[in-house]
Amino acid sequence: MIKQKVLLLGIPGDLVHDHFKSKSDIDCAFKKVEQIAKSDEDFLNLYHTLTDNFTGIWPLLWRVLSLLKKKTKISEFSNFDIHLQGISSIHVLKNLQEQLNIYKEQYDNILFLIDHKAAYFLCHDVWKVFEQNGIKIIIDQSFEASYIYEFSILSAWIKETFSDRSFVNLIVSGYDIEQNEIIHTKKFISESTGINVISYDFFRFYELKNYYGIKSSPHKVDHIGYTQNLNFQEHFKNIKKYDYLFMNRRNKDHRLALLLFLEKKSLIDNGLISANFDLDNNYSHRYTVEQISQYLGLGENIYEHMDSLNNLLPMHLPGDKRSETEPGWPQHDRFINLEWFENTKFSIVAETFFHGILNALTRHFLFKFNDFEKYIVNKYNPGENWKQYDAVNELGFITEKTYKTILFAHPFIISGPPQLLKQLRNNGFETYPELFDESYDTELDPVLRMNKIGENIEYICKNGFDIDSVKEKCVYNREHFLKIEGLSTELDKLLKQLL
């Protein structure tokens, strides 16, 4: 079979930004930021947001392809003949058509990938060259939990600038949460902006890349957990010192709610917990106490439980080297001590989001961001008001918090968006209905879902379980995650959507 020869053309975000700074009259999406900024302070805040930490999928794909070529036969790892090339200088960017003419003779298809923040500074002339050559621009917003609002002004500029936007795609990391009579987020955004939205499992890519690429990584210490082999005899012993492992780096409302619940039920000492934060005396953290008090029967006594919990914070796991050597630095989220898993029976995973990305977005804006940023969302995001925006079907999000639990062969209960367990099963993983009442995964109401999660945790801490009953499932999940074919499968799934 003759494979389609595909070029993935990338560009460093810093190079795009340098080109922007070199031209005073450049026409790009960032000009729209200047138009709507109410003050110099507002303008500078958003400028710094958009120029901080350019990332993108292109360097990740480069590492993934390098690993696949080393560990498999090139003819076997993909249904496409994939090549990567980077735009390396402003000179090439200014003479883009000349370079594209060469590429078009060599490849059947070309995709141009750019970080969503860098895309704000990409000049109109470059967009136009890609459009005229029938080359798709792939705007990448999949790294970490990038908020949709960071795409809002960019999408407005694209909509005003190009009558036909079929050459523009947005890729995000997420899955659609199914709700009756509510349209899907991706479809909603596509219909509102004319830009196709594609989702893929970014973190499965990223964590597999970490595992297989660790020997050449400059961050061996940070990723030390990925180099350790499991001693299954020790790992699955039935007598363990603690019931659960509960790792938290940052304070979020669903994490704080569970910590308060564990304190209320006198279950703090039953587990190994990290919570690298504390609460100020007035509890003026970024989420309202009223919101948290709706969960888990915390109610009127929430301040009493907060006082008790605050006396225990911050909480660090034993042997967390980053905490010991740099006490002010949050624990690195890829540093793992295998003993944390060996000494606990199961993991409580508090994912990045509990409500889904879009619902979390509105919460962040309502409680955190200033009026200028609220104005941006109201004016440029799909939905004319908050109520309509909240009604849009959300995107769920799976991160390393879930995958590192799978990697270390631990049973888990997940405090995250609804239908996350369903998504894991769709991807070939097993969940643990023999241990937990997993009906929490289908519950769309966040309060009811959190309450079910709490009931599960309290029950299993009081009644225990036989680890042998889930041993095979834990090992299967780890082996399924580690299959090198997982990289090529995810890569092909992404390319089929893009092409």
C-alpha positions as CSV (number, residue, x, y, z in Angstrom):
1,M,0.0,0.0,0.0
2,I,1.3,3.4,-1.0
3,K,1.0,5.7,2.0
4,Q,0.1,9.4,1.8
5,K,3.2,11.5,2.3
6,V,2.5,14.1,4.9
7,L,4.6,17.0,6.0
8,L,3.9,18.5,9.5
9,L,5.3,22.0,9.2
10,G,5.9,23.7,12.6
11,I,7.2,27.1,13.8
12,P,8.6,28.2,17.1
13,G,6.4,30.6,18.9
14,D,9.3,32.8,19.8
15,L,10.1,33.2,16.1
16,V,6.6,34.3,15.3
17,H,6.8,36.8,18.2
18,D,10.2,38.1,17.0
19,H,8.7,38.7,13.5
20,F,5.8,40.6,15.1
21,K,8.1,42.8,17.0
22,S,10.3,43.5,13.9
23,K,7.4,45.1,12.0
24,S,5.5,48.1,13.4
25,D,2.7,47.9,10.8
26,I,2.1,44.1,11.0
27,D,-1.6,43.1,10.6
28,C,-2.4,40.2,13.0
29,A,-5.0,39.1,15.5
30,F,-3.1,40.8,18.3
31,K,-4.1,44.2,16.9
32,K,-7.6,43.3,18.0
33,V,-6.4,43.1,21.6
34,E,-5.1,46.7,21.2
35,Q,-8.5,47.8,19.9
36,I,-10.6,46.5,22.7
37,A,-8.2,47.1,25.7
38,K,-9.7,49.5,28.2
39,S,-6.4,50.6,29.7
40,D,-2.7,50.1,29.3
41,E,-2.8,47.7,32.3
42,D,-5.4,45.5,30.6
43,F,-3.4,45.5,27.4
44,L,-0.1,44.5,29.2
45,N,-1.9,41.8,31.2
46,L,-3.2,40.1,28.1
47,Y,0.1,40.7,26.2
48,H,2.0,38.9,28.9
49,T,-0.5,36.1,29.0
50,L,-0.1,35.5,25.3
51,T,3.7,35.7,25.2
52,D,4.2,33.4,28.3
53,N,5.4,29.9,27.6
54,F,4.8,29.1,23.9
55,T,4.4,25.4,23.6
56,G,2.5,23.4,21.0
57,I,2.0,19.9,19.7
58,W,4.7,20.2,17.0
59,P,7.7,19.6,19.3
60,L,5.8,16.8,21.0
61,L,5.1,15.1,17.6
62,W,8.8,15.4,16.8
63,R,9.7,13.5,19.9
64,V,6.9,10.9,19.4
65,L,8.0,10.2,15.8
66,S,11.7,9.9,16.9
67,L,10.7,7.3,19.5
68,L,8.5,5.4,17.0
69,K,11.2,5.2,14.4
70,K,13.7,3.9,17.0
71,K,11.5,1.3,18.5
72,T,9.5,0.1,15.5
73,K,9.8,-0.4,11.7
74,I,9.0,2.8,10.0
75,S,6.6,1.0,7.7
76,E,4.6,-0.4,10.6
77,F,4.0,2.4,13.0
78,S,1.7,4.6,11.0
79,N,-0.8,4.5,8.1
80,F,0.9,7.7,6.9
81,D,4.4,8.5,5.7
82,I,5.0,11.3,8.2
83,H,7.8,14.0,8.0
84,L,8.4,17.0,10.2
85,Q,10.0,20.3,9.2
86,G,10.4,23.5,11.1
87,I,10.4,27.1,9.8
88,S,13.8,28.2,11.2
89,S,14.2,31.9,10.5
90,I,12.3,35.1,9.8
91,H,13.9,35.0,6.3
92,V,12.0,31.8,5.5
93,L,8.8,33.2,6.9
94,K,9.1,36.3,4.7
95,N,9.7,34.1,1.7
96,L,7.2,31.5,2.6
97,Q,5.7,30.9,-0.9
98,E,9.1,30.0,-2.3
99,Q,9.6,27.4,0.4
100,L,6.1,26.0,0.0
101,N,6.7,25.5,-3.7
102,I,9.5,23.1,-2.9
103,Y,7.5,21.3,-0.2
104,K,4.5,20.9,-2.5
105,E,6.6,19.0,-5.0
106,Q,7.8,16.6,-2.3
107,Y,4.6,15.9,-0.3
108,D,1.0,14.9,-0.9
109,N,-0.3,16.9,2.0
110,I,1.1,19.7,4.2
111,L,-0.2,20.8,7.6
112,F,1.0,23.9,9.4
113,L,0.9,23.6,13.2
114,I,1.1,26.7,15.5
115,D,0.6,27.3,19.2
116,H,-2.6,29.1,19.9
117,K,-0.8,32.0,21.6
118,A,1.7,32.4,18.9
119,A,-1.1,32.5,16.3
120,Y,-2.1,35.9,17.7
121,F,1.2,37.3,16.3
122,L,1.2,35.5,13.0
123,C,0.9,38.2,10.3
124,H,-2.1,38.2,7.9
125,D,0.2,37.8,4.9
126,V,1.4,34.4,6.2
127,W,-2.2,33.3,6.8
128,K,-3.1,34.3,3.3
129,V,-0.2,32.3,1.8
130,F,-1.4,29.1,3.5
131,E,-5.0,29.8,2.4
132,Q,-4.1,30.4,-1.2
133,N,-2.0,27.2,-1.3
134,G,-4.8,25.1,0.2
135,I,-2.7,24.3,3.3
136,K,-4.5,23.8,6.6
137,I,-3.5,25.9,9.6
138,I,-3.7,23.8,12.8
139,I,-4.0,26.0,15.8
140,D,-2.9,24.0,18.8
141,Q,-4.6,24.5,22.2
142,S,-4.1,21.1,23.6
143,F,-1.2,21.6,26.0
144,E,-2.3,21.5,29.7
145,A,-5.7,23.0,30.5
146,S,-5.6,26.0,28.1
147,Y,-8.8,27.9,28.5
148,I,-11.1,28.4,25.5
149,Y,-11.0,32.2,26.2
150,E,-7.4,32.3,24.9
151,F,-8.9,31.4,21.5
152,S,-11.8,33.9,21.6
153,I,-10.2,37.1,20.2
154,L,-8.2,35.1,17.7
155,S,-11.3,33.4,16.4
156,A,-13.1,36.8,16.2
157,W,-10.2,38.1,14.1
158,I,-10.2,35.1,11.8
159,K,-13.9,35.3,11.3
160,E,-13.7,39.0,10.3
161,T,-10.6,38.5,8.1
162,F,-11.5,35.3,6.1
163,S,-14.8,34.6,4.5
164,D,-13.9,31.0,4.1
165,R,-12.4,29.5,7.3
166,S,-12.3,25.9,6.2
167,F,-8.5,26.0,6.1
168,V,-8.4,26.7,9.9
169,N,-8.6,23.9,12.5
170,L,-8.4,24.1,16.3
171,I,-7.2,21.1,18.2
172,V,-7.9,20.6,21.9
173,S,-7.3,17.9,24.4
174,G,-10.7,16.7,25.6
175,Y,-13.8,14.6,25.1
176,D,-17.4,15.5,24.6
177,I,-19.6,15.0,27.6
178,E,-22.9,13.6,26.4
179,Q,-26.0,15.4,27.5
180,N,-29.6,15.0,26.2
181,E,-30.8,17.9,24.0
182,I,-27.6,19.9,24.4
183,I,-25.4,20.3,21.4
184,H,-21.7,19.3,21.5
185,T,-19.1,22.0,22.4
186,K,-17.0,21.3,19.3
187,K,-20.0,21.6,17.0
188,F,-21.2,24.7,18.8
189,I,-17.8,26.5,18.5
190,S,-17.5,25.3,14.8
191,E,-20.9,26.7,13.9
192,S,-20.2,30.0,15.7
193,T,-16.8,30.6,14.3
194,G,-16.6,28.6,11.1
195,I,-13.5,26.9,12.5
196,N,-13.3,23.1,12.8
197,V,-12.6,21.8,16.3
198,I,-10.8,18.5,16.8
199,S,-10.0,16.8,20.0
200,Y,-7.4,14.1,20.9
201,D,-5.8,12.5,23.9
202,F,-2.9,14.9,24.4
203,F,-1.8,13.5,27.8
204,R,-1.6,9.9,26.7
205,F,0.8,11.1,24.0
206,Y,2.7,13.2,26.5
207,E,3.1,10.5,29.2
208,L,4.0,7.8,26.8
209,K,6.6,10.1,25.4
210,N,7.9,10.7,28.9
211,Y,8.1,7.0,29.6
212,Y,9.9,5.9,26.4
213,G,12.0,9.1,26.1
214,I,13.2,9.2,29.7
215,K,16.7,7.9,29.1
216,S,17.5,10.9,26.9
217,S,15.6,13.4,29.0
218,P,17.5,16.2,30.8
219,H,14.8,16.0,33.5
220,K,15.6,12.5,34.9
221,V,15.2,13.6,38.5
222,D,11.9,15.2,37.8
223,H,10.6,12.1,36.1
224,I,12.3,9.6,38.3
225,G,9.1,7.6,38.8
226,Y,9.0,6.6,35.2
227,T,12.3,4.8,35.4
228,Q,11.3,2.5,38.2
229,N,10.1,-1.1,37.6
230,L,7.3,-2.4,39.7
231,N,7.9,-5.3,42.1
232,F,4.4,-6.8,41.8
233,Q,4.8,-9.0,44.8
234,E,5.5,-5.9,47.0
235,H,3.0,-3.8,45.1
236,F,0.0,-6.0,45.6
237,K,0.5,-7.1,49.2
238,N,-2.8,-7.0,51.1
239,I,-1.4,-5.5,54.3
240,K,-0.7,-1.8,53.6
241,K,0.0,1.1,56.0
242,Y,-2.6,3.4,54.4
243,D,-5.9,3.1,52.6
244,Y,-5.5,5.8,49.9
245,L,-3.0,8.0,48.1
246,F,-4.4,11.6,47.4
247,M,-1.9,13.9,45.5
248,N,-2.7,17.6,45.0
249,R,-0.3,20.2,43.9
250,R,-2.6,23.2,43.6
251,N,-5.8,24.3,45.5
252,K,-9.0,23.8,43.5
253,D,-12.5,23.7,44.8
254,H,-13.1,20.0,44.3
255,R,-9.8,19.1,45.9
256,L,-10.4,21.3,48.9
257,A,-13.9,19.9,49.2
258,L,-12.5,16.4,49.4
259,L,-9.9,17.4,51.9
260,L,-12.5,19.0,54.1
261,F,-14.7,15.8,53.8
262,L,-11.8,13.6,54.8
263,E,-11.1,15.9,57.8
264,K,-14.8,15.9,58.7
265,K,-15.0,12.1,58.6
266,S,-11.7,11.7,60.5
267,L,-10.1,10.0,57.5
268,I,-7.1,12.2,57.0
269,D,-4.8,9.8,58.9
270,N,-6.0,6.9,56.7
271,G,-4.2,8.2,53.7
272,L,-1.0,9.6,52.2
273,I,-1.8,13.2,51.1
274,S,0.0,16.0,49.4
275,A,-1.6,19.4,49.4
276,N,1.1,22.0,48.6
277,F,-0.9,25.0,49.7
278,D,-2.5,26.6,52.7
279,L,-5.6,28.8,53.4
280,D,-5.3,32.3,54.6
281,N,-7.1,33.3,57.8
282,N,-10.0,34.9,55.9
283,Y,-10.3,32.0,53.4
284,S,-10.2,34.4,50.5
285,H,-9.0,31.8,48.1
286,R,-10.1,32.0,44.5
287,Y,-13.2,29.9,44.9
288,T,-16.1,30.9,47.2
289,V,-16.6,29.1,50.5
290,E,-20.3,29.0,49.6
291,Q,-19.7,26.9,46.5
292,I,-17.6,24.4,48.4
293,S,-20.1,24.2,51.2
294,Q,-22.6,22.7,48.8
295,Y,-20.5,19.5,48.5
296,L,-20.4,16.5,50.8
297,G,-22.7,17.9,53.6
298,L,-20.1,20.4,54.6
299,G,-22.8,23.0,55.1
300,E,-22.8,25.3,58.1
301,N,-19.8,23.8,59.8
302,I,-17.5,24.4,56.9
303,Y,-15.5,27.1,58.7
304,E,-14.8,24.8,61.6
305,H,-13.5,22.1,59.2
306,M,-11.4,24.7,57.4
307,D,-9.8,25.8,60.6
308,S,-9.0,22.2,61.4
309,L,-7.7,21.5,58.0
310,N,-5.6,24.7,57.8
311,N,-3.7,23.5,60.9
312,L,-2.5,20.5,58.8
313,L,-1.6,22.5,55.6
314,P,0.6,22.4,53.6
315,M,0.9,18.6,53.5
316,H,3.8,16.8,51.8
317,L,4.4,13.2,50.9
318,P,7.4,11.4,52.5
319,G,10.5,11.5,50.3
320,D,9.3,14.2,48.0
321,K,12.8,15.5,47.1
322,R,11.5,18.7,45.6
323,S,9.7,19.7,48.7
324,E,12.7,18.9,50.9
325,T,15.3,20.8,48.8
326,E,13.0,23.6,47.6
327,P,10.3,24.0,50.2
328,G,8.7,27.0,48.5
329,W,8.4,25.2,45.2
330,P,5.3,23.1,44.3
331,Q,6.0,19.4,44.1
332,H,6.8,18.5,40.5
333,D,3.9,16.7,39.1
334,R,6.0,14.0,37.4
335,F,8.1,13.2,40.4
336,I,6.9,9.8,41.8
337,N,8.1,7.7,44.7
338,L,7.0,4.2,44.1
339,E,6.6,3.6,47.8
340,W,3.6,6.0,47.8
341,F,1.8,3.4,45.7
342,E,3.2,0.4,47.4
343,N,2.0,1.6,50.8
344,T,-1.6,2.5,49.8
345,K,-4.5,0.4,48.5
346,F,-6.0,2.9,46.0
347,S,-5.8,6.4,44.6
348,I,-8.1,9.3,44.9
349,V,-7.5,11.3,41.7
350,A,-8.6,14.9,41.7
351,E,-8.4,15.8,38.0
352,T,-7.6,19.3,36.7
353,F,-11.3,20.0,36.2
354,F,-14.4,18.8,38.0
355,H,-17.1,20.6,36.0
356,G,-15.7,20.2,32.5
357,I,-13.6,22.8,30.7
358,L,-16.3,25.2,29.6
359,N,-18.1,25.3,33.0
360,A,-14.8,25.7,34.7
361,L,-14.0,28.6,32.3
362,T,-17.1,30.5,33.4
363,R,-16.3,29.9,37.1
364,H,-12.8,31.1,36.6
365,F,-14.0,34.3,35.0
366,L,-16.8,34.9,37.5
367,F,-14.5,34.5,40.5
368,K,-11.0,35.3,39.3
369,F,-10.5,37.5,36.2
370,N,-11.0,41.2,35.9
371,D,-13.8,43.0,34.1
372,F,-11.8,43.4,30.9
373,E,-11.4,39.6,30.6
374,K,-15.0,39.0,31.4
375,Y,-15.9,41.5,28.6
376,I,-13.8,39.5,26.2
377,V,-15.6,36.3,26.9
378,N,-19.0,37.9,26.8
379,K,-18.3,39.6,23.5
380,Y,-16.2,37.1,21.6
381,N,-17.0,33.6,22.9
382,P,-20.0,31.5,21.6
383,G,-23.1,32.3,23.6
384,E,-24.7,35.6,24.3
385,N,-24.8,35.3,28.0
386,W,-23.5,33.2,30.9
387,K,-26.7,31.0,31.0
388,Q,-26.5,30.1,27.4
389,Y,-22.7,29.6,27.6
390,D,-23.1,27.2,30.6
391,A,-25.7,25.2,28.7
392,V,-23.3,24.3,26.0
393,N,-22.2,20.7,26.2
394,E,-18.8,20.6,28.0
395,L,-15.5,19.1,27.2
396,G,-14.0,16.6,29.6
397,F,-10.3,16.4,30.2
398,I,-8.0,13.6,31.2
399,T,-4.5,14.5,32.4
400,E,-1.3,12.9,33.8
401,K,-3.1,12.7,37.2
402,T,-5.2,9.8,35.9
403,Y,-2.5,8.3,33.7
404,K,0.3,8.1,36.3
405,T,-2.1,6.2,38.6
406,I,-2.7,3.7,35.7
407,L,1.1,3.6,35.0
408,F,1.7,2.6,38.6
409,A,-1.0,-0.1,38.6
410,H,-3.2,1.4,41.2
411,P,-7.0,1.1,41.5
412,F,-8.6,4.6,41.4
413,I,-11.7,6.7,42.0
414,I,-11.6,9.9,40.1
415,S,-13.0,13.3,41.1
416,G,-13.3,14.8,37.6
417,P,-15.7,15.7,34.8
418,P,-18.6,13.3,34.2
419,Q,-18.1,10.3,31.9
420,L,-14.3,10.3,32.4
421,L,-14.5,6.6,33.3
422,K,-16.5,5.9,30.1
423,Q,-13.8,7.7,28.1
424,L,-11.1,5.5,29.7
425,R,-13.1,2.4,28.8
426,N,-13.6,3.6,25.3
427,N,-9.8,3.8,25.1
428,G,-9.4,0.2,26.2
429,F,-8.8,0.6,29.9
430,E,-10.6,-1.1,32.8
431,T,-12.2,0.6,35.7
432,Y,-13.2,-0.7,39.1
433,P,-17.0,-1.2,39.6
434,E,-16.2,-4.1,41.9
435,L,-14.7,-1.6,44.4
436,F,-16.7,1.5,43.8
437,D,-20.3,2.5,42.8
438,E,-19.3,4.0,39.5
439,S,-22.7,5.6,38.9
440,Y,-20.9,8.8,40.0
441,D,-19.4,8.9,36.5
442,T,-22.7,9.4,34.8
443,E,-24.0,12.0,37.2
444,L,-24.1,15.4,35.5
445,D,-25.0,17.4,38.6
446,P,-21.7,18.4,40.3
447,V,-23.0,18.4,43.8
448,L,-24.6,14.9,43.5
449,R,-21.5,13.6,41.7
450,M,-19.2,14.8,44.5
451,N,-21.5,13.4,47.2
452,K,-21.4,10.0,45.5
453,I,-17.6,10.1,45.3
454,G,-17.4,11.0,49.0
455,E,-19.7,8.1,49.9
456,N,-17.5,5.7,48.0
457,I,-14.4,6.9,49.7
458,E,-15.9,6.6,53.2
459,Y,-17.3,3.2,52.5
460,I,-14.1,1.6,51.2
461,C,-11.9,3.2,53.9
462,K,-14.2,1.6,56.5
463,N,-14.7,-1.8,54.8
464,G,-11.5,-2.4,52.8
465,F,-11.1,-4.8,49.9
466,D,-9.1,-7.7,48.7
467,I,-6.3,-6.3,46.5
468,D,-6.0,-9.7,44.8
469,S,-9.5,-9.2,43.3
470,V,-8.2,-6.3,41.1
471,K,-4.6,-7.3,40.6
472,E,-5.0,-8.6,37.1
473,K,-6.9,-5.5,36.1
474,C,-4.3,-3.2,37.5
475,V,-1.5,-5.0,35.6
476,Y,-3.6,-5.0,32.4
477,N,-4.2,-1.2,32.6
478,R,-0.4,-0.6,33.1
479,E,0.5,-2.8,30.2
480,H,-2.2,-1.4,27.9
481,F,-0.9,2.1,28.7
482,L,2.7,1.2,27.9
483,K,2.1,-0.4,24.5
484,I,4.2,1.5,22.0
485,E,1.4,0.9,19.6
486,G,-0.6,3.4,21.7
487,L,1.5,6.2,20.3
488,S,1.0,5.2,16.6
489,T,-2.7,4.7,17.2
490,E,-3.2,8.1,18.7
491,L,-1.1,9.7,16.0
492,D,-3.1,8.1,13.2
493,K,-6.4,9.0,14.9
494,L,-5.3,12.7,15.0
495,L,-4.0,12.8,11.4
496,K,-7.2,11.2,10.1
497,Q,-9.2,14.0,11.7
498,L,-6.8,16.7,10.4
499,L,-6.6,15.4,6.8
